Amino acid sequence: MNRRGPGLLGAAARTAVVAGTASAVSGRVQRRQQARFAEDDSEQMAEERMRQQAQAAQQQPAEPPGDDLISRLERLAELRKQGVLTDAEFDAQKARLLAE
């Protein structure tokens, strides 16, 4: 009786290795997709927050020209303090105001 191939135990072991590898790859792909979706969601939330701020700024009455920059910077600082703006968003808006 000559055996050809790995036999029953060898085939079961190979199947287990293939299944384990597939499971590990599937888990890694799922984690990557979840991270990507979370990143997309946070970007969408930041964009929505910026739209809301722009609408609120349009609805507010015009401020006196002398203290305009200072009051806008103070408003940005208050929004950051309240957690409405992240540090990165605050820095971006501050740079935009200072460049005007």
C-alpha positions in Angstrom: 0.0 0.0 0.0 1.7 3.2 -1.2 0.4 6.4 0.0 0.1 9.3 -2.4 -0.5 12.7 -0.9 -0.6 13.8 2.7 -3.3 11.4 4.0 -6.3 12.3 6.1 -4.4 14.1 8.9 -2.3 16.1 6.5 -5.4 17.2 4.5 -7.1 18.2 7.7 -4.1 20.2 8.9 -3.8 22.0 5.5 -7.5 22.8 5.6 -7.1 24.2 9.2 -4.2 26.4 8.1 -6.1 27.7 5.0 -9.2 28.4 7.1 -7.1 30.2 9.8 -5.3 32.3 7.3 -8.6 33.3 5.6 -10.1 34.2 8.9 -7.1 36.3 9.9 -7.1 38.1 6.5 -10.9 38.7 6.8 -10.5 40.2 10.2 -7.7 42.5 9.1 -9.8 43.7 6.1 -12.8 44.3 8.4 -10.7 46.4 10.8 -9.3 48.4 7.9 -12.8 49.1 6.6 -14.1 50.1 10.0 -11.2 52.5 10.4 -11.8 54.0 7.0 -15.6 54.4 7.6 -14.9 56.0 11.0 -12.5 58.4 9.3 -15.1 59.3 6.6 -17.7 59.8 9.3 -15.5 62.2 11.3 -14.7 64.2 8.1 -18.4 64.4 7.3 -19.2 65.6 10.9 -16.5 68.2 10.6 -17.9 69.5 7.3 -21.4 69.6 8.8 -20.1 71.5 11.8 -18.3 74.0 9.5 -21.6 74.5 7.5 -23.5 75.1 10.7 -21.0 77.6 11.9 -21.1 79.4 8.5 -24.9 79.6 8.7 -24.7 80.9 12.3 -22.2 83.5 11.3 -24.4 84.7 8.4 -27.4 85.0 10.7 -25.6 87.1 13.3 -25.7 90.9 13.0 -22.6 92.6 11.7 -20.1 93.6 14.4 -18.3 96.9 14.6 -15.2 96.9 12.3 -12.7 97.8 15.0 -13.1 94.7 17.2 -14.1 92.4 14.5 -11.0 90.2 14.3 -10.6 90.0 18.1 -14.2 89.1 18.6 -14.0 86.5 15.9 -10.9 84.9 17.5 -12.6 85.0 20.9 -15.6 83.3 19.4 -13.4 80.6 17.8 -11.7 80.1 21.2 -15.0 79.7 22.9 -16.2 77.1 20.3 -13.0 75.2 20.9 -13.4 75.4 24.6 -17.0 74.1 24.3 -15.8 71.2 22.2 -17.5 72.3 19.0 -14.2 72.8 17.2 -11.2 70.4 17.4 -7.8 71.9 17.9 -7.0 71.4 14.2 -10.2 73.1 13.1 -9.5 76.0 15.4 -6.0 76.4 14.1 -7.3 76.3 10.5 -10.0 78.9 11.1 -7.6 81.1 13.1 -5.1 81.1 10.2 -7.9 81.9 7.8 -9.0 84.9 9.9 -5.4 86.2 10.3 -4.8 86.0 6.6 -7.8 88.1 5.7 
